[in-house]
Amino acid sequence: MFARGLIRSNLLLSRTMVIKAGEKLPSAVVTVKGPGDKQDIKDLCKGKKTLLVGVVGAFTPTCDNQIPPFIEASADLKAKGVDQIGVITVNDAFVCNKWGESMNAADKVMMLADYQATFAKETGLDLPAVVDLLGNLRSTRFMMLINDETVEKITVESDPGKVTCTDVDTARSWL
């Protein structure tokens, strides 16, 4: 109990509030196409309109059901003004790539590995409650629309095991 409280209090030192609409993205290195393709998420979003979907973990049941509709709707979302769609999760690049392959994400949706949970922690979207279940710190389930490094819209699930406001229909309503 003490160790978990200590871990949580250390995580809270970096950021205690969830990022809000109107705020700039923090600097956080993610992997895009593999372990050698590390990019700062700010650079990845610079000059682009990005739909970013945060999930708890690759190959988990809820996430496996949440992401395929984004892949299927990618052309529609891009026709409505989105330059790129990213799915970000606290997994390593190998897992993210295999997950993307299993869903045929290809050039439709970028699978972003927040392998050290840097983005999750810096945005206040970390979910330490699942450490016992999934083995390490993860991100909560969220969705944000980013325009040139600035968050335009964000929604966070109150229950990360459900998809109620981070679905493709909500994304469409934002565009």
SEZA-619686 format. One record per residue (C-alpha): residue in three letters; x, z, y. Coordinates in pm, whole numbers, plus 50000, padded with zeros to 5 digits. Example, Ala and Ser with C-alpha at 12.3 -4.5 7.8 and 13.67 -1.06 7.14 Angstrom:
<rs>
Ala512305078049550Ser513675071449894
</rs>
This chain:
<rs>
Met500005000050000Phe502775009150243Ala504714977050170Arg501654955350236Gly500964973350564Leu504604969450666Ile504574932350583Arg501364927050780Ser502674946551081Asn505844925551084Leu503794893451079Leu501734905651370Leu504844908751584Ser505034870851624Arg501404864751729Thr498254885251696Met495694861151840Val494504828651691Ile495444797951895Lys492614786352120Ala491364753852267Gly493434745052574Glu496654759852434Lys499764740052342Leu500924738451983Pro503834761251896Ser507064747151767Ala507034747851385Val508954726851135Val506884710850858Thr507784685450592Val505904652750593Lys506944628650318Gly509394649950127Pro512024677050159Gly514264654750372Asp511534646150622Lys511324677550836Gln509634674151172Asp508454697451443Ile504664696151445Lys504764693051825Asp506774660951793Leu504484648351519Cys501464652551750Lys503114641852076Gly501234613152240Lys498614611951964Lys495134624551888Thr495484644051565Leu492864659351340Leu494584687951159Val492904704750864Gly494434737350745Val493834747950388Val494684778450181Gly496534760049908Ala497074727249731Phe495374723649394Thr492954752149464Pro489264745849385Thr487814748249736Cys490624727749891Asp490354701449616Asn486704696749718Gln487254698750095Ile489924671950142Pro488624640649958Pro485834634850216Phe488504633450489Ile490424607550288Glu487234587350233Ala486284589650603Ser489784583350742Ala489014547750862Asp485814559651031Leu487574589151198Lys490384566451317Ala487844541151450Lys486374569751655Gly489724576651824Val491804598051589Asp495344584451557Gln496284605351255Ile494834630551013Gly496954658150868Val496284684150603Ile498574714150640Thr499154740550376Val501704767250292Asn503164749549992Asp506454731749936Ala506884694449996Phe506884685849625Val503524702749569Cys502054686649883Asn503224652049774Lys501804655849424Trp498534669149565Gly498304639349803Glu499044615349515Ser496364631649298Met493784625249572Asn495064590449669Ala495754602150025Ala498524575950069Asp498514563150429Lys495094577850507Val495954614650541Met499374631150591Met500064660550362Leu502084685550569Ala504014713450402Asp504234744750617Tyr506644757150352Gln507714788950536Ala504284795950691Thr505834791751035Phe502904772351178Ala500394796051019Lys502124826551167Glu502804811551510Thr499174801051553Gly497754833751420Leu496144814851133Asp498044832850859Leu496114848650574Pro498144876950418Ala495144889250216Val495784862649950Val499394872349874Asp498364891349560Leu496204862149442Leu498394832049532Gly501874847849540Asn502814843049904Leu501464842550258Arg499044813850318Ser497084798450601Thr493424804850651Arg491014775350642Phe490754758950984Met490384725851160Met491674715451501Leu491594684551714Ile494874680651899Asn495484657152189Asp499154652752279Glu500254687752165Thr497204705252317Val494424719552103Glu491114704352221Lys488874720051958Ile489374745451682Thr487194761451421Val488194787851166Glu486244797050856Ser485144833350849Asp485424831750469Pro488444810650365Gly486824805250025Lys484044784350182Val483814752150381Thr481104755450646Cys482724744550973Thr485894726750858Asp484224697050697Val484274660050779Asp480824661450943Thr482064687351191Ala485074665251260Arg482764635651327Ser480704656651568Trp483864663351771Leu484564626251829
</rs>
